[in-house]
Amino acid sequence: MVILPDQYVTEKFCQYAGYPKYNKRANAWSGGCPICREGSSWGKKRRIYYKLEKNYIFCFNCGFKGNTIEFIKQVTGMTVNEILNESNIYDTNDVINIIEPSVQKTKTVPQLPDDSINLYDKQQVDWWLNDENTSKTNLKTLEKALQFISNRKLDTAVNRPKTMWLSFSDFVHKNRVTIPFYDKNHRIIFYQSRDILNETDKPKYLSKSGSGKSIFNINQVDPHVDNIYLFEGPLDSCFVKNGVAVAGITNGPSQDLNAHQQQQLEDLRLYKKTWVLDSQWLDSTSLEKTKLLADQNENVFIWPSNIGKRYKDLNDLCIDISKPGIGYKFIDKHTYTGLRARLALNEIPTNR
């Protein structure tokens, strides 16, 4: 009998159990049972437990007990073969045999920052907001994170990710909004955290360590739309259908994308790709990046002067006009390539 990789089981447990929480001392996860839903106790008590060292999950309310494969079968409806095939993307050193307890497991990089809560899950959020054990500091941070999402209209954005996270305890990413990067199979494989407390000792964005960058929102590409819109940062890409983000560029796509990102874009080669950066009228760095992309014959969106002189990026524009997104026809109308792009960019003053 095999034991599934801890990271894989943890992801499934956190996905299906309500308001999951990790107890470091006990090396166990707890949460609301997704099998019985715990009746009136839902959102108040955690009665299902996942003991990592024992490969065992049990619920004190409905009496479910079994190994991790049995739990995942129950809550997902997957077959054993489907579970094993899906877990194969994780480090094979994490799959060990029960009769060989001496085999050392390789430490894996966590899917998300420690003890993350899903800010888009009302039950989780309400539990933390109303729990008498939530410290005043954590309560204030949670309210700040929710306000940030609301103010930036990320909760209503047309292309928003399906989750956003917050950790109160992670050594690196605590008290920051975590933006997940899903792959095409809807698994979180990378993340960035964003400062919401104006911490001067840390950069605005921090990336997951020990893991290569991925393309943001690639799991939400609609095959019925002919174009893909490439943004530098993930938040702006939430406001255009088929918007994706590369999480930072400096001198153009070929110099900045890692092999995995290049392969992800290669898989989408049938789509027309357009780069959408910050307003070239207000951001000189964006102007220079757009020129470099134009020199490489990339399709580039150039902000029309009447809008580009007022708004730094698409998020700012959508906030001001109270819209969940910008139609891609507007982007296409102001997209240029080659000589036409250079001529349009030359009309934008550089001495700003």
C-alpha positions as CSV (number, residue, x, y, z in Angstrom):
1,M,0.0,0.0,0.0
2,V,1.3,3.5,-0.8
3,I,1.1,6.7,1.0
4,L,0.3,9.7,-1.1
5,P,2.6,12.7,-1.0
6,D,1.9,15.0,2.0
7,Q,1.7,18.1,-0.2
8,Y,-0.9,16.5,-2.5
9,V,-3.1,15.3,0.4
10,T,-2.8,18.7,2.1
11,E,-4.0,20.4,-1.0
12,K,-7.0,18.2,-1.2
13,F,-7.8,18.5,2.5
14,C,-7.6,22.3,2.3
15,Q,-9.6,22.4,-0.8
16,Y,-12.5,20.3,0.5
17,A,-12.4,20.7,4.3
18,G,-14.0,23.9,5.7
19,Y,-11.7,26.6,7.3
20,P,-8.7,24.3,7.5
21,K,-6.0,24.9,10.1
22,Y,-2.6,23.4,10.7
23,N,-1.3,22.5,14.2
24,K,2.4,22.4,14.0
25,R,2.9,20.7,17.4
26,A,0.6,17.8,16.5
27,N,1.6,17.8,12.8
28,A,-2.0,17.6,11.9
29,W,-4.6,19.5,9.9
30,S,-8.2,20.1,11.2
31,G,-11.3,21.5,9.6
32,G,-15.0,21.3,8.9
33,C,-15.9,17.9,7.7
34,P,-16.8,18.0,4.0
35,I,-18.6,14.6,4.3
36,C,-21.2,15.4,7.0
37,R,-20.9,19.2,7.0
38,E,-21.2,19.0,10.8
39,G,-24.7,20.4,11.0
40,S,-25.1,23.4,13.2
41,S,-21.4,23.2,14.1
42,W,-20.2,24.2,10.6
43,G,-18.1,27.3,10.8
44,K,-17.7,26.9,14.6
45,K,-15.9,23.7,15.2
46,R,-13.2,21.6,13.4
47,R,-14.1,17.9,13.8
48,I,-12.2,16.3,11.0
49,Y,-8.5,15.7,11.4
50,Y,-5.7,14.7,9.1
51,K,-2.7,13.1,10.9
52,L,0.2,13.4,8.5
53,E,2.5,10.9,10.2
54,K,-0.2,8.3,10.4
55,N,-1.7,8.8,6.9
56,Y,-5.0,8.8,8.6
57,I,-8.2,11.0,8.5
58,F,-11.1,10.8,10.9
59,C,-14.2,12.8,11.8
60,F,-15.5,13.0,15.4
61,N,-19.0,14.0,14.1
62,C,-19.9,11.5,11.4
63,G,-17.4,8.8,12.3
64,F,-15.6,8.7,9.0
65,K,-12.2,7.1,9.3
66,G,-9.8,5.9,6.7
67,N,-6.5,6.5,4.9
68,T,-5.9,9.5,2.6
69,I,-6.9,7.7,-0.5
70,E,-10.2,6.7,0.9
71,F,-10.9,10.3,2.0
72,I,-10.0,11.7,-1.4
73,K,-12.2,9.1,-3.1
74,Q,-15.1,10.1,-0.8
75,V,-15.0,13.8,-1.3
76,T,-14.0,14.0,-4.9
77,G,-15.6,11.0,-6.5
78,M,-12.2,10.1,-8.2
79,T,-11.1,6.5,-8.7
80,V,-7.9,5.2,-7.1
81,N,-6.1,5.2,-10.4
82,E,-7.2,8.8,-11.0
83,I,-5.9,9.8,-7.6
84,L,-2.5,8.1,-8.2
85,N,-2.1,9.6,-11.6
86,E,-2.9,13.1,-10.4
87,S,-0.4,12.7,-7.5
88,N,2.3,11.7,-9.9
89,I,3.2,15.3,-10.6
90,Y,4.6,15.6,-7.1
91,D,8.1,14.4,-6.1
92,T,8.2,10.6,-6.3
93,N,10.4,10.6,-3.3
94,D,7.4,11.6,-1.3
95,V,5.6,8.4,-2.1
96,I,6.8,5.7,0.3
97,N,5.7,2.2,1.2
98,I,4.2,1.5,4.6
99,I,6.4,-1.5,5.1
100,E,9.5,0.7,4.6
101,P,9.3,3.3,7.3
102,S,13.0,4.0,7.3
103,V,12.8,5.7,3.9
104,Q,13.5,9.4,4.3
105,K,10.9,11.7,2.7
106,T,12.1,14.7,0.7
107,K,11.0,18.0,2.0
108,T,8.5,19.7,-0.4
109,V,7.8,23.3,-0.9
110,P,4.3,24.1,0.6
111,Q,1.5,24.9,-1.9
112,L,0.7,28.1,0.0
113,P,2.1,30.2,2.9
114,D,1.6,28.5,6.3
115,D,-2.0,28.4,7.7
116,S,-3.5,30.4,4.8
117,I,-7.2,31.2,4.7
118,N,-9.1,31.7,1.6
119,L,-10.3,35.3,1.4
120,Y,-13.0,34.4,-1.1
121,D,-14.5,31.7,1.2
122,K,-17.2,33.5,3.2
123,Q,-17.4,30.7,5.8
124,Q,-13.7,30.8,6.5
125,V,-13.6,34.6,6.7
126,D,-16.7,34.8,9.0
127,W,-15.2,32.2,11.3
128,W,-12.0,34.2,11.8
129,L,-13.9,37.5,12.1
130,N,-16.2,36.1,14.8
131,D,-13.9,33.7,16.6
132,E,-13.1,35.1,20.1
133,N,-9.6,33.6,19.8
134,T,-8.7,35.8,16.8
135,S,-6.2,38.3,18.1
136,K,-6.9,42.0,17.6
137,T,-3.8,42.2,15.4
138,N,-5.0,39.4,13.2
139,L,-8.5,40.7,13.0
140,K,-7.2,44.1,11.9
141,T,-5.0,42.5,9.3
142,L,-7.9,40.4,7.9
143,E,-10.1,43.5,7.7
144,K,-7.3,45.3,5.9
145,A,-6.9,42.4,3.4
146,L,-10.7,42.3,2.7
147,Q,-10.7,46.1,2.3
148,F,-7.8,45.9,-0.2
149,I,-9.6,43.4,-2.3
150,S,-12.8,45.4,-2.2
151,N,-11.1,48.7,-3.0
152,R,-9.2,47.2,-5.9
153,K,-12.4,45.5,-7.1
154,L,-10.6,42.2,-7.2
155,D,-13.7,40.4,-5.8
156,T,-15.8,41.4,-8.8
157,A,-13.2,41.4,-11.6
158,V,-14.2,39.7,-14.8
159,N,-11.1,37.5,-14.8
160,R,-10.4,37.2,-11.1
161,P,-8.6,34.0,-9.8
162,K,-10.9,31.6,-7.9
163,T,-9.1,32.1,-4.6
164,M,-7.0,34.7,-2.8
165,W,-5.2,34.0,0.5
166,L,-3.9,35.4,3.7
167,S,-1.5,34.0,6.3
168,F,-1.0,35.3,9.8
169,S,2.0,33.1,10.6
170,D,4.2,32.4,7.5
171,F,7.7,33.6,8.2
172,V,8.1,35.4,4.8
173,H,4.5,36.0,3.5
174,K,2.5,36.7,6.7
175,N,0.1,39.6,6.7
176,R,0.2,39.9,2.9
177,V,-2.5,39.0,0.3
178,T,-1.3,35.9,-1.5
179,I,-2.2,35.6,-5.2
180,P,-2.2,32.0,-6.4
181,F,-1.0,30.9,-9.8
182,Y,-2.9,27.8,-11.1
183,D,-1.8,25.5,-13.8
184,K,-4.1,24.2,-16.6
185,N,-5.3,21.5,-14.3
186,H,-6.4,24.1,-11.7
187,R,-3.6,23.2,-9.2
188,I,-1.7,26.0,-7.4
189,I,1.9,25.7,-8.5
190,F,3.2,29.2,-7.6
191,Y,2.2,32.3,-5.8
192,Q,3.1,35.9,-5.1
193,S,2.2,37.9,-2.0
194,R,1.4,41.6,-2.0
195,D,2.0,44.1,0.7
196,I,-1.1,45.6,2.3
197,L,0.4,47.1,5.4
198,N,2.9,49.4,3.8
199,E,5.9,47.6,5.2
200,T,9.0,49.5,4.3
201,D,11.4,46.6,5.0
202,K,9.9,44.4,2.3
203,P,9.2,44.8,-1.4
204,K,5.6,45.3,-2.6
205,Y,5.6,41.8,-4.2
206,L,7.3,38.6,-2.9
207,S,7.4,35.4,-4.9
208,K,7.3,31.8,-3.6
209,S,10.8,30.5,-3.0
210,G,12.0,27.2,-4.2
211,S,9.7,27.2,-7.2
212,G,10.0,28.6,-10.7
213,K,7.6,31.2,-12.0
214,S,4.5,30.3,-13.9
215,I,2.0,32.2,-16.0
216,F,-0.8,33.7,-13.9
217,N,-4.5,32.8,-14.8
218,I,-3.4,30.4,-17.6
219,N,-6.2,28.1,-16.2
220,Q,-8.8,30.6,-17.2
221,V,-7.9,31.0,-20.9
222,D,-11.2,30.8,-22.9
223,P,-10.7,28.8,-26.1
224,H,-13.5,30.8,-27.7
225,V,-11.5,34.0,-27.6
226,D,-8.8,34.3,-30.3
227,N,-6.4,36.5,-28.3
228,I,-4.4,36.3,-25.1
229,Y,-3.4,39.5,-23.3
230,L,-0.1,39.4,-21.5
231,F,0.4,41.6,-18.5
232,E,3.4,42.2,-16.3
233,G,1.5,42.0,-13.0
234,P,-1.3,39.6,-12.1
235,L,-3.8,42.1,-10.7
236,D,-4.2,44.1,-13.9
237,S,-4.8,40.8,-15.8
238,C,-7.9,40.2,-13.7
239,F,-9.7,43.0,-15.6
240,V,-9.5,41.6,-19.2
241,K,-11.0,38.3,-20.3
242,N,-8.1,36.0,-21.3
243,G,-5.7,38.2,-19.4
244,V,-2.6,36.4,-18.1
245,A,0.5,37.7,-16.4
246,V,4.2,36.8,-16.4
247,A,4.9,38.3,-12.9
248,G,7.6,40.8,-14.0
249,I,9.6,41.5,-17.2
250,T,12.6,43.7,-17.7
251,N,13.8,43.7,-21.3
252,G,11.1,41.7,-23.2
253,P,9.7,38.2,-23.2
254,S,12.6,36.1,-24.5
255,Q,15.0,37.4,-21.8
256,D,12.7,37.2,-18.9
257,L,10.5,34.1,-19.2
258,N,11.8,30.9,-17.7
259,A,11.6,27.6,-19.6
260,H,8.4,26.6,-18.0
261,Q,6.7,29.9,-18.9
262,Q,8.0,29.7,-22.4
263,Q,6.5,26.2,-22.8
264,Q,3.2,27.5,-21.4
265,L,3.0,30.2,-24.0
266,E,4.2,27.8,-26.7
267,D,1.2,25.6,-25.8
268,L,-1.0,28.6,-26.6
269,R,0.7,29.4,-29.9
270,L,-2.6,29.3,-31.8
271,Y,-3.7,32.5,-30.0
272,K,-2.7,36.0,-31.0
273,K,-0.7,37.4,-28.1
274,T,-0.8,41.1,-27.1
275,W,1.3,42.7,-24.4
276,V,-0.6,45.1,-22.2
277,L,1.8,47.1,-19.9
278,D,1.2,50.2,-17.7
279,S,0.4,53.5,-19.3
280,Q,3.4,54.6,-21.4
281,W,2.2,58.2,-20.9
282,L,2.8,58.0,-17.1
283,D,5.4,55.3,-16.7
284,S,8.8,55.8,-18.5
285,T,9.9,52.3,-17.7
286,S,6.7,50.9,-19.4
287,L,7.4,53.1,-22.4
288,E,10.9,51.6,-22.8
289,K,9.7,48.1,-22.3
290,T,7.0,48.6,-24.9
291,K,9.6,49.9,-27.4
292,L,11.7,46.8,-26.8
293,L,8.7,44.5,-27.4
294,A,7.8,46.4,-30.5
295,D,11.4,45.9,-31.8
296,Q,10.9,42.2,-31.4
297,N,7.7,42.5,-33.6
298,E,5.4,41.7,-30.6
299,N,1.9,43.0,-30.6
300,V,1.7,45.8,-28.0
301,F,-1.2,47.8,-26.5
302,I,-0.5,51.5,-26.6
303,W,-2.6,53.6,-24.3
304,P,-4.6,56.3,-26.1
305,S,-3.5,59.7,-24.8
306,N,-6.9,60.8,-23.4
307,I,-6.9,57.7,-21.1
308,G,-3.2,57.0,-20.7
309,K,-2.6,60.5,-19.2
310,R,-5.2,59.8,-16.5
311,Y,-4.7,56.2,-15.4
312,K,-1.5,54.3,-14.6
313,D,-3.0,50.8,-15.3
314,L,-6.2,48.9,-16.1
315,N,-6.9,48.4,-12.4
316,D,-6.9,52.1,-11.7
317,L,-9.2,52.6,-14.8
318,C,-11.7,50.0,-13.6
319,I,-11.7,51.4,-10.1
320,D,-12.5,54.9,-11.4
321,I,-15.2,53.9,-13.8
322,S,-16.6,51.2,-11.4
323,K,-16.4,48.4,-14.0
324,P,-15.4,44.7,-13.4
325,G,-13.3,44.8,-16.6
326,I,-12.4,46.3,-19.9
327,G,-13.6,44.7,-23.1
328,Y,-10.9,43.2,-25.2
329,K,-12.2,45.0,-28.3
330,F,-10.9,48.2,-26.7
331,I,-7.5,46.6,-26.3
332,D,-7.5,45.3,-29.8
333,K,-8.4,48.7,-31.2
334,H,-5.2,50.2,-29.7
335,T,-2.9,47.3,-30.5
336,Y,0.1,47.9,-32.8
337,T,3.1,46.0,-34.1
338,G,6.3,46.7,-36.0
339,L,6.7,50.1,-37.6
340,R,3.2,51.2,-36.7
341,A,4.0,50.6,-33.0
342,R,7.2,52.5,-33.2
343,L,5.5,55.5,-34.8
344,A,2.8,55.5,-32.2
345,L,5.3,55.3,-29.4
346,N,7.4,58.1,-30.8
347,E,4.5,60.4,-30.2
348,I,4.8,59.9,-26.4
349,P,7.3,62.3,-24.8
350,T,10.2,60.6,-23.0
351,N,11.4,63.5,-20.8
352,R,8.9,63.0,-18.0
